[in-house]
Amino acid sequence: MTGLIVLFAATTITAQTTLVVDFEDRTVGAVQPAIGWGGMEAVIADDPLATGNNVLKFTPNNYNAAAVVEFTLGAGTKLSDYSKFLFDGYFAQGDVGWKNIIVYAYDVT
């Protein structure tokens, strides 16, 4: 099975299918993966714009910190089968408005 890690946001690939991670299957307060040098926080939180929905809340503590969102492709599919990878999230206060989106694809089999 192929996996995809998206740091900060989503990307678009030429195809017709969208894969969504909406965090509704996770518990508010659950810690999520992040990369960087200590002090950052990536947790599942209640959506401040739609109470009752879950989002990924990321609070960076340094310039190169990033939340990690993992997408698992459906059985028998490949990256080129998808046009969009989306997730529900918001960024806490701080220097987060201009950051680049970085996407890494890898095969876990």
Steps between C-alpha positions, in 0.01 A plus 500: 500500500627848420494776759523876468612747761392858459662770707276799575241464225380321192618473142339446162593219260345456155218244532133479598481378861536685832635341818394676821630472857241674719619368840144407601623152596745648754454625855528870586831548679672207327859588412589471131843462339712808438858560394738769619693600807293461817220708641260482206154359546282309254175384657145421401274791603140609472455707185474866609283573194272194524462370855467125516738438209863399552800675344877480530631788711869574449701738715859535373783592733772562245557586136522145361227325699216328317195289573486165322180379338510147362272396216456130424408426142223252428588142408610473139534877452805716430578870541400577142145376579443802726449866412493641855612417851310706760492524878314706760731719703585842630821667605543657842628855529848574380700513181296248301343691210769467235650155557571267208310175457728196482374159392688171529372177351630161608415134478458320833486146355 
